[in-house]
Amino acid sequence: MKISVVGGGYVGIVTGTCFARLGHEVTIIEIDAGKVAAVNNGQPPIYEIGLEELLREHAAKNLRASTSFASIASADCVFICVGTPPKPDGSPDLSFIASASASVGTHVKNRASYCCIVVKSTVPPGTTEKIVMPAVLKQAGTAGDAIGFAMNPEFLREGRAIEDFMHPDRIVIGSNSPRAGELVEQIYQGISAPVIHTSLSAAEMIKYTANAFLATKISFANELGNICKHLGIDVYEVMKGVGYDPRIGPLFLNAGAGFGGSCFQKDVSALVHLAKEVGEDPVLLQSVLCVNEQQPHRMIALLEGKLGSIAGKRIAVLGLAFKDNTDDIRDSRAVPVIRELLQKGAVVSAYDPMAVPPMQRLFPGIEYCSSAAGALNGADGCLVMTEWPEFSRLDKEFDLMAQRIIIEGRRILSCKGADGICW
Ligand SMILES: NC(=O)c1ccc[n+]([C@@H]2O[C@H](COP(=O)([O-])OP(=O)(O)OC[C@H]3O[C@@H](n4cnc5c(N)ncnc54)[C@H](O)[C@@H]3O)[C@@H](O)[C@H]2O)c1
């Protein structure tokens, strides 16, 4: 099929590349000309395992990128994958969705054949029906049977995105007609996963609910970890014993510095905002966010407990990405940690295998090192923020520190002498 993907960020580029891998003719439409040029040259604009190889295989063959929306005129299906970042009040900014929908509408005008517009971005229930459909139809100048609408939320995890896209747990397709739903299902032919057909708004709500549940599991593990730390109990032993219960499951119970990334904080905040709008008081969801906000401060408090004042002290921060195997720092727990260290007068040396450039844009004034050893050299304390596998092998590098004070926010180190945030 001919597919246009609007938005070539983390989701759009993985979606477009994987659809090309499934044999479709794909055009990624992206307003950032730099990303367009990179894709057309077979260079991934983001770091994602396996993406470079796939791009090299498909770029300039059945995968193209463009700043123009012209490919939509002949596309069988258009996937909208633009960002839905949080506004200050927690609600999602849907202006990119509205603007992308209007552009799509302009280019589906006067089409002779059927086309389906699919929202893949995470959006509040009602968005596809109340924002996307009217915007497209208004520009297209049609009332509608020639255009179908669907909502197909994305569940990929950054760092494992290609693997997740090609081997999903399930494919959720909300649609406004059986024809639209079936067309989207056909696109995924070749991928083995249960397909769940729903209404448009149920599909939208499934994504928010899944992310809110996962975030809740993490904050739950962190709160229990904070209690276990006082009691001298290893919360990882506890969660191992708990996770065997199939009603609970073993995943997402790793206590630590809290969740980061572009989705959990944003989507739980959006759900809190939505709940308040309909007159609910979402106490549980608000607590999930509250626990998460406090975790990074606990690491600094632990550090201060050992070092006293950190003013003028050199503190190494290992790991800047919100998780391993990505260069994404959006909502990374390293951000509030570095901010507080600087506020308290510490001198920060930082290292990450992938995420130094984006963090340099946020904190240009700190020292960035090309290795963990470089960051640790002469440091009075160390905070481990990301579970990069290479950190698990560190040991004698910590001897380069002025004082071997190590606080772990992720359980990744194998050496002795580190203090965990919750263990
Ligand atoms: N990142 C994830 O792990 C993930 C996982 C599942 C779902 N999602 C959801 O997917 C959506 C996209 O997330 P992302 O991380 O890819 O965001 P992103 O910010 O990395 O990418 C969005 C891209 O859209 C482009 N864009 C904006 N307006 C445009 C327009 N009118 N036309 C063409 N391009 C336009 C931007 O330049 C940017 O490159 C969000 O709703 C997010 O919540 C993200």
The ligand as an SDF file (V2000), in Angstrom:
LIG
                    3D

 44 48  0  0  0  0  0  0  0  0999 V2000
    8.2600    8.4680   21.9470 N   0  0  0  0  0  0  0  0  0  0  0  0
    7.6090    7.3880   22.3600 C   0  0  0  0  0  0  0  0  0  0  0  0
    8.1710    6.4760   22.9730 O   0  0  0  0  0  0  0  0  0  0  0  0
    6.1330    7.2510   22.0880 C   0  0  0  0  0  0  0  0  0  0  0  0
    5.5430    5.9770   22.2220 C   0  0  0  0  0  0  0  0  0  0  0  0
    4.1840    5.8510   21.9380 C   0  0  0  0  0  0  0  0  0  0  0  0
    3.4440    6.9650   21.5790 C   0  0  0  0  0  0  0  0  0  0  0  0
    4.0460    8.1810   21.4830 N   0  0  0  0  0  0  0  0  0  0  0  0
    3.2180    9.3180   21.0590 C   0  0  0  0  0  0  0  0  0  0  0  0
    3.4720    9.5700   19.6810 O   0  0  0  0  0  0  0  0  0  0  0  0
    3.4220   10.9710   19.3950 C   0  0  0  0  0  0  0  0  0  0  0  0
    4.7280   11.4190   18.7690 C   0  0  0  0  0  0  0  0  0  0  0  0
    5.7510   11.2160   19.7200 O   0  0  0  0  0  0  0  0  0  0  0  0
    7.2940   11.3660   19.3160 P   0  0  0  0  0  0  0  0  0  0  0  0
    8.0720   10.9340   20.5070 O   0  0  0  0  0  0  0  0  0  0  0  0
    7.5500   10.7140   18.0000 O   0  0  0  0  0  0  0  0  0  0  0  0
    7.3730   12.9750   19.1430 O   0  0  0  0  0  0  0  0  0  0  0  0
    8.5480   13.8070   18.4510 P   0  0  0  0  0  0  0  0  0  0  0  0
    8.4560   15.1520   19.0470 O   0  0  0  0  0  0  0  0  0  0  0  0
    9.8260   13.0420   18.5140 O   0  0  0  0  0  0  0  0  0  0  0  0
    8.1160   13.8500   16.9300 O   0  0  0  0  0  0  0  0  0  0  0  0
    7.0970   14.6310   16.3920 C   0  0  0  0  0  0  0  0  0  0  0  0
    7.5480   15.0910   15.0050 C   0  0  0  0  0  0  0  0  0  0  0  0
    6.4590   15.6940   14.3200 O   0  0  0  0  0  0  0  0  0  0  0  0
    6.9670   16.7640   13.5550 C   0  0  0  0  0  0  0  0  0  0  0  0
    5.8310   17.6350   13.2170 N   0  0  0  0  0  0  0  0  0  0  0  0
    5.1450   18.4830   14.0150 C   0  0  0  0  0  0  0  0  0  0  0  0
    4.1370   19.0640   13.3370 N   0  0  0  0  0  0  0  0  0  0  0  0
    4.1910   18.5790   12.0860 C   0  0  0  0  0  0  0  0  0  0  0  0
    3.4150   18.7870   10.9060 C   0  0  0  0  0  0  0  0  0  0  0  0
    2.3710   19.6290   10.8930 N   0  0  0  0  0  0  0  0  0  0  0  0
    3.7490   18.1220    9.7880 N   0  0  0  0  0  0  0  0  0  0  0  0
    4.8010   17.2840    9.7670 C   0  0  0  0  0  0  0  0  0  0  0  0
    5.5740   17.0320   10.8500 N   0  0  0  0  0  0  0  0  0  0  0  0
    5.2690   17.6670   11.9930 C   0  0  0  0  0  0  0  0  0  0  0  0
    8.0180   17.3960   14.4440 C   0  0  0  0  0  0  0  0  0  0  0  0
    8.9290   18.1850   13.7340 O   0  0  0  0  0  0  0  0  0  0  0  0
    8.6610   16.1430   15.0580 C   0  0  0  0  0  0  0  0  0  0  0  0
    9.7660   15.6780   14.2980 O   0  0  0  0  0  0  0  0  0  0  0  0
    3.0870   11.6520   20.7280 C   0  0  0  0  0  0  0  0  0  0  0  0
    1.6980   11.8250   20.8150 O   0  0  0  0  0  0  0  0  0  0  0  0
    3.5520   10.6300   21.7560 C   0  0  0  0  0  0  0  0  0  0  0  0
    2.8510   10.7360   22.9640 O   0  0  0  0  0  0  0  0  0  0  0  0
    5.3730    8.3500   21.7130 C   0  0  0  0  0  0  0  0  0  0  0  0
  1  2  1  0
  2  3  2  0
  2  4  1  0
  4  5  1  0
  4 44  2  0
  5  6  2  0
  6  7  1  0
  7  8  2  0
  8  9  1  0
  8 44  1  0
  9 10  1  0
  9 42  1  0
 10 11  1  0
 11 12  1  0
 11 40  1  0
 12 13  1  0
 13 14  1  0
 14 15  2  0
 14 16  1  0
 14 17  1  0
 17 18  1  0
 18 19  2  0
 18 20  1  0
 18 21  1  0
 21 22  1  0
 22 23  1  0
 23 24  1  0
 23 38  1  0
 24 25  1  0
 25 26  1  0
 25 36  1  0
 26 27  1  0
 26 35  1  0
 27 28  2  0
 28 29  1  0
 29 30  1  0
 29 35  2  0
 30 31  1  0
 30 32  2  0
 32 33  1  0
 33 34  2  0
 34 35  1  0
 36 37  1  0
 36 38  1  0
 38 39  1  0
 40 41  1  0
 40 42  1  0
 42 43  1  0
M  CHG  2   8   1  16  -1
M  END
$$$$
